[in-house]
């Protein structure tokens, strides 16, 4: 059982970890240059790269960073002089544009309103208009709104036009379908502390084997140059910089737990079940979703606040009762709240959460 004195985190990472994972994190001190740690890194890389069945030709590297660090590492290491198309419909698409702009790399950004689904035909039109585009860069699950972007449809465009797809899978990896071979996926960046239920501070990038051979003459980064990580982790399991040793141990245990519980399909079903229970509760209270229900991921849904209710009041009430919800971003900061369903959470917590929502909204209207 989770320690009842701690908050239940309903933000999109970091998530509540199981006691099993927490205990493993503090079970032993490691030196990052000893063989037992390098063996752990190599085994963990193997587990990560086999999360999805059709990633047999992909290999992983681990680095100590947030999910954004993994995304920056992916773009630093694999995007070179060729032109890229960034598809953006939220904060995290805009963040990838910022990374490429800071590195002076050639790109074109096609932006969609945060409330609208991605128009796949307009992406095709952009590619037709500029055949110098060789890469497509996409956020899979845009947590700004909770929208699960059209990965399969966009991936089929990548196949059609022979574009390399680079995916921000930070908030989707381990809970949403990723058919790598069918979408021309070249690399995906992800985080330990989201759908995999590891500890915050560790991230990874899984790339097709051909990407690890594309070493630039002049890397555009130092810490985030993943080729150095790959060379060392592939040969002896070490890394060019000090890793978060306890975090690696926690993620290794979390991956064992993840696979024992049924892998990504089971986690998707679990998150969907929780999300649906919360949705039904809020729907009965007259709380509306920000975007159409069918457009959400399994991981997170966003809800409109009634006009007479401040987010700070809802947040304070929920936190006083042991639950941490999440505020909107950008223009949505004051008028929505977000609920993530990741993490080690008991069914009884979801029931209590719904009771608290009923209490709050019935007494604040």
C-alpha positions as CSV (number, residue, x, y, z in Angstrom):
1,X,0.0,0.0,0.0
2,X,1.1,3.6,-0.6
3,X,1.9,5.6,2.5
4,X,-1.4,7.4,3.1
5,X,0.4,10.4,4.5
6,X,1.8,11.4,1.0
7,X,0.0,13.2,-1.7
8,X,-1.5,11.4,-4.6
9,X,0.0,13.0,-7.7
10,X,-2.4,13.7,-10.6
11,X,0.1,15.8,-12.5
12,X,1.8,14.4,-15.6
13,X,5.0,13.4,-13.9
14,X,6.6,12.9,-11.5
15,X,4.3,10.1,-10.5
16,X,3.7,8.1,-7.4
17,X,6.0,5.1,-7.3
18,X,5.3,1.7,-5.8
19,X,7.0,0.8,-2.6
20,X,8.9,-1.9,-4.5
21,X,10.5,0.8,-6.7
22,X,11.2,3.2,-3.9
23,X,12.9,0.5,-1.8
24,X,15.1,-0.5,-4.7
25,X,16.1,3.1,-5.2
26,X,17.6,3.3,-1.7
27,X,18.8,-0.3,-1.4
28,X,22.4,0.1,-2.4
29,X,24.9,2.8,-3.2
30,X,26.7,2.4,-6.5
31,X,29.9,3.8,-8.0
32,X,29.1,4.7,-11.6
33,X,32.4,3.3,-12.7
34,X,31.9,-0.2,-11.3
35,X,31.0,-3.2,-13.3
36,X,27.8,-3.9,-11.3
37,X,26.5,-0.5,-12.4
38,X,27.5,-0.9,-16.0
39,X,25.8,-4.3,-16.1
40,X,22.6,-2.6,-14.8
41,X,22.8,0.1,-17.5
42,X,23.2,-2.4,-20.3
43,X,20.3,-4.6,-19.0
44,X,18.1,-1.6,-18.6
45,X,18.9,-0.4,-22.1
46,X,17.9,-3.8,-23.4
47,X,14.6,-3.7,-21.5
48,X,13.7,-0.2,-22.7
49,X,14.4,-1.1,-26.4
50,X,12.0,-4.1,-26.2
51,X,9.1,-2.2,-24.7
52,X,7.4,-2.4,-28.0
53,X,7.5,-5.6,-30.1
54,X,8.6,-4.0,-33.4
55,X,11.6,-2.2,-32.1
56,X,14.0,-5.0,-32.7
57,X,16.3,-2.8,-34.8
58,X,16.4,0.0,-32.1
59,X,18.9,0.6,-29.3
60,X,18.6,2.8,-26.2
61,X,20.8,5.1,-24.3
62,X,20.2,6.4,-20.8
63,X,21.0,9.9,-19.5
64,X,20.4,11.8,-16.3
65,X,18.0,14.5,-17.2
66,X,14.3,15.4,-17.5
67,X,12.3,14.4,-20.4
68,X,13.2,17.6,-22.1
69,X,16.8,16.7,-21.8
70,X,16.1,13.5,-23.8
71,X,14.3,15.5,-26.4
72,X,17.2,17.9,-26.7
73,X,19.6,15.0,-26.9
74,X,17.6,13.4,-29.7
75,X,17.5,16.7,-31.7
76,X,21.1,17.5,-30.9
77,X,22.4,14.1,-32.0
78,X,20.3,13.1,-35.0
79,X,19.2,16.4,-36.7
80,X,22.1,17.7,-38.8
81,X,22.2,20.0,-41.8
82,X,19.0,18.6,-43.5
83,X,15.8,20.6,-43.1
84,X,13.1,19.5,-40.6
85,X,9.4,20.0,-40.3
86,X,8.2,20.6,-36.8
87,X,4.5,19.9,-36.2
88,X,3.3,21.9,-33.2
89,X,0.0,22.1,-31.3
90,X,1.1,22.9,-27.8
91,X,3.9,24.0,-25.4
92,X,6.1,21.0,-26.1
93,X,6.0,21.3,-29.9
94,X,7.0,25.0,-29.4
95,X,9.8,23.8,-27.1
96,X,11.3,21.6,-29.8
97,X,11.2,24.6,-32.2
98,X,13.1,26.6,-29.6
99,X,15.8,23.9,-29.4
100,X,16.4,23.8,-33.2
101,X,16.4,27.6,-33.3
102,X,19.0,27.8,-30.6
103,X,21.2,25.3,-32.5
104,X,20.7,27.2,-35.8
105,X,19.3,24.2,-37.6
106,X,17.1,24.4,-40.7
107,X,13.4,23.9,-40.0
108,X,9.9,24.9,-40.9
109,X,7.2,24.9,-38.2
110,X,3.6,24.2,-39.0
111,X,1.5,25.3,-36.0
112,X,-2.1,24.4,-35.1
113,X,-4.4,26.0,-32.6
114,X,-4.1,24.2,-29.3
115,X,-7.8,23.3,-29.3
116,X,-7.7,21.9,-32.8
117,X,-6.6,18.4,-34.0
118,X,-3.7,18.3,-36.4
119,X,-4.7,18.5,-40.0
120,X,-2.7,15.8,-41.7
121,X,-3.5,17.1,-45.2
122,X,-1.9,20.5,-44.4
123,X,1.2,18.6,-43.3
124,X,1.3,16.8,-46.7
125,X,0.8,20.2,-48.4
126,X,3.8,21.6,-46.5
127,X,6.0,18.7,-47.6
128,X,4.8,19.0,-51.2
129,X,5.7,22.7,-51.1
130,X,9.2,22.1,-49.9
131,X,10.8,18.8,-50.9
132,X,14.0,19.8,-49.2
133,X,12.3,18.6,-45.9
134,X,13.9,15.3,-44.8
135,X,12.7,15.0,-41.2
136,X,9.4,15.3,-39.4
137,X,9.4,16.2,-35.6
138,X,6.3,15.5,-33.6
139,X,5.0,15.4,-30.0
140,X,3.0,12.2,-29.6
141,X,1.0,13.2,-26.5
142,X,0.7,16.9,-26.1
143,X,0.1,17.3,-22.4
144,X,-0.8,21.0,-22.8
145,X,-4.3,19.8,-23.5
146,X,-4.1,16.0,-23.2
147,X,-4.5,15.4,-26.9
148,X,-3.0,12.3,-28.4
149,X,-1.8,13.4,-31.8
150,X,-2.4,11.3,-34.9
151,X,0.9,9.4,-34.9
152,X,-0.2,6.6,-37.2
153,X,-1.6,8.9,-39.9
154,X,1.4,11.3,-39.7
155,X,3.7,8.3,-39.7
156,X,2.2,7.0,-42.9
157,X,3.0,10.4,-44.5
158,X,6.6,9.9,-43.4
159,X,6.6,6.5,-45.1
160,X,5.1,8.0,-48.3
161,X,7.6,10.9,-48.5
162,X,10.5,8.9,-47.0
163,X,10.9,11.3,-44.1
164,X,12.6,10.4,-40.9
165,X,10.3,10.7,-37.9
166,X,11.6,12.0,-34.5
167,X,9.1,11.6,-31.7
168,X,8.7,13.3,-28.4
169,X,7.3,10.3,-26.5
170,X,8.0,11.7,-23.1
171,X,4.3,11.4,-21.9
172,X,3.2,8.5,-24.1
173,X,6.0,5.9,-24.1
174,X,4.9,2.8,-22.2
175,X,1.1,3.6,-22.4
176,X,0.3,4.4,-26.0
177,X,0.8,2.4,-29.2
178,X,4.0,3.1,-31.1
179,X,4.3,1.1,-34.3
180,X,7.8,2.0,-35.1
181,X,8.3,0.1,-38.4
182,X,5.0,1.5,-39.9
183,X,5.8,5.1,-39.2
184,X,9.4,5.5,-40.3
185,X,10.4,6.1,-36.7
186,X,14.0,7.0,-36.3
187,X,14.1,7.9,-32.6
188,X,11.9,8.5,-29.7
189,X,12.7,10.4,-26.5
190,X,11.1,9.5,-23.2
191,X,11.2,9.8,-19.4
192,X,11.5,7.4,-16.5
193,X,9.0,9.2,-14.3
194,X,5.9,9.1,-16.3
195,X,4.2,6.0,-17.8
196,X,7.0,3.7,-16.7
197,X,6.6,4.8,-13.0
198,X,10.3,5.3,-12.3
199,X,11.9,8.2,-10.3
200,X,12.2,11.7,-11.7
201,X,15.6,12.8,-13.1
202,X,16.3,10.0,-15.6
203,X,15.5,9.9,-19.3
204,X,16.4,7.9,-22.4
205,X,16.4,7.9,-26.2
206,X,15.7,4.9,-28.3
207,X,16.9,5.2,-31.9
208,X,17.1,3.0,-35.0
209,X,20.5,1.4,-35.4
210,X,21.2,3.5,-38.6
211,X,21.0,6.7,-36.4
212,X,23.8,5.6,-34.2
213,X,26.0,5.4,-37.3
214,X,25.2,9.0,-38.4
215,X,27.9,10.7,-36.3
216,X,28.3,14.4,-37.2
217,X,31.7,15.9,-37.9
218,X,31.0,18.7,-35.5
219,X,28.5,17.9,-32.7
220,X,26.1,20.7,-31.7
221,X,26.2,19.8,-28.1
222,X,28.4,18.3,-25.4
223,X,26.3,16.8,-22.5
224,X,23.5,16.1,-25.0
225,X,25.6,14.5,-27.7
226,X,24.1,11.0,-27.4
227,X,26.7,9.3,-29.6
228,X,29.2,9.5,-26.8
229,X,26.7,7.8,-24.5
230,X,25.9,5.1,-27.1
231,X,29.6,4.3,-27.7
232,X,30.3,3.8,-24.0
233,X,27.0,2.2,-23.0
234,X,27.2,-0.2,-25.9
235,X,30.8,-1.3,-25.3
236,X,31.3,-1.3,-21.5
237,X,28.1,0.1,-20.0
238,X,29.6,3.3,-18.7
239,X,28.7,6.9,-19.6
240,X,30.6,10.0,-20.4
241,X,29.1,11.8,-17.4
242,X,28.0,10.7,-14.0
243,X,24.6,9.0,-14.0
244,X,22.0,9.2,-11.3
245,X,22.9,5.8,-10.0
246,X,19.9,5.4,-7.6
247,X,17.5,6.6,-10.3
248,X,18.9,3.9,-12.7
249,X,18.3,1.2,-10.1
250,X,14.7,2.5,-9.6
251,X,13.9,2.5,-13.3
252,X,15.4,-1.0,-13.6
253,X,13.0,-2.2,-10.9
254,X,10.1,-0.2,-12.4
255,X,10.7,-1.9,-15.8
256,X,10.6,-5.4,-14.2
257,X,7.3,-4.3,-12.5
258,X,6.0,-2.9,-15.8
259,X,6.6,-6.1,-17.8
260,X,5.2,-8.3,-15.0
261,X,2.0,-6.3,-15.0
262,X,1.5,-6.7,-18.8
263,X,3.5,-4.0,-20.5
264,X,2.2,-1.0,-22.4
265,X,-1.2,-2.5,-23.3
266,X,-2.0,-3.2,-19.7
267,X,-0.9,0.2,-18.6
268,X,-3.0,1.8,-21.3
269,X,-6.1,-0.1,-20.1
270,X,-5.4,0.9,-16.5
271,X,-5.0,4.6,-17.3
272,X,-8.1,4.6,-19.5
273,X,-10.1,2.9,-16.8
274,X,-9.1,5.5,-14.3
275,X,-9.6,8.4,-16.7
276,X,-13.1,7.2,-17.6
277,X,-14.1,6.9,-13.9
278,X,-13.0,10.5,-13.3
279,X,-14.6,11.7,-16.4
280,X,-18.0,10.2,-15.5
281,X,-17.8,11.8,-12.1
282,X,-17.0,15.3,-13.4
283,X,-19.5,15.0,-16.3
284,X,-22.3,14.3,-13.8
285,X,-21.2,17.5,-12.0
286,X,-21.5,19.5,-15.2
287,X,-17.7,19.9,-15.7
288,X,-16.9,19.9,-19.4
289,X,-13.8,18.6,-21.1
290,X,-11.5,21.1,-22.9
291,X,-11.3,19.1,-26.2
292,X,-13.5,16.2,-27.4
293,X,-13.3,13.2,-25.1
294,X,-12.2,10.9,-28.0
295,X,-9.2,13.0,-28.7
296,X,-7.5,12.4,-25.3
297,X,-4.7,10.1,-24.5
298,X,-5.1,7.5,-21.8
299,X,-2.6,9.5,-19.7
300,X,-4.2,12.9,-19.1
301,X,-7.5,14.8,-19.6
302,X,-8.2,18.5,-19.3
303,X,-11.3,20.1,-17.9
304,X,-12.9,23.6,-18.1
305,X,-13.3,25.4,-14.8
306,X,-16.7,27.0,-14.2
307,X,-16.4,30.7,-14.6
308,X,-17.1,31.4,-10.9
309,X,-14.4,29.0,-9.6
310,X,-10.7,29.9,-9.3
311,X,-8.1,27.2,-10.0
312,X,-6.2,28.1,-6.8
313,X,-9.3,27.3,-4.7
314,X,-9.8,23.9,-6.3
315,X,-6.1,23.1,-6.1
316,X,-6.0,24.1,-2.4
317,X,-9.0,22.0,-1.5
318,X,-7.7,18.9,-3.3
319,X,-4.2,19.3,-1.8
320,X,-5.6,19.7,1.7
321,X,-7.3,16.4,1.1
322,X,-4.1,14.6,-0.2
323,X,-4.4,15.1,-4.0
324,X,-2.3,17.2,-6.3
325,X,-4.0,18.3,-9.5
326,X,-2.4,20.3,-12.4
327,X,-2.9,23.8,-13.7
328,X,-3.3,24.7,-17.3
329,X,-0.5,26.3,-19.4
330,X,-0.3,29.4,-21.5
331,X,-3.7,30.9,-22.3
332,X,-5.4,28.0,-20.4
333,X,-3.6,28.8,-17.1
334,X,-6.6,30.2,-15.3
335,X,-9.5,28.4,-16.8
336,X,-8.7,24.7,-16.9
337,X,-7.4,22.0,-14.7
338,X,-5.7,18.8,-15.8
339,X,-5.9,15.3,-14.3
340,X,-3.3,12.7,-15.1
341,X,-3.9,9.0,-14.4
342,X,-0.4,7.7,-14.3
343,X,1.4,6.3,-11.3
344,X,1.0,3.8,-8.5
345,X,-2.5,4.7,-7.4
346,X,-5.1,2.5,-5.7
347,X,-8.7,2.1,-6.9
348,X,-9.8,3.5,-3.5
349,X,-7.9,6.7,-4.3
350,X,-9.9,7.3,-7.5
351,X,-13.1,6.7,-5.6
352,X,-12.1,9.2,-2.9
353,X,-11.0,11.7,-5.6
354,X,-14.5,11.6,-7.1
355,X,-16.1,12.1,-3.7
356,X,-13.9,15.1,-3.2
357,X,-14.8,16.6,-6.6
358,X,-18.5,16.1,-5.8
359,X,-18.0,17.8,-2.4
360,X,-16.2,20.8,-3.9
361,X,-18.3,21.5,-6.9
362,X,-21.6,21.0,-5.1
363,X,-20.5,23.6,-2.5
364,X,-18.8,26.1,-4.9
365,X,-21.3,27.1,-7.5
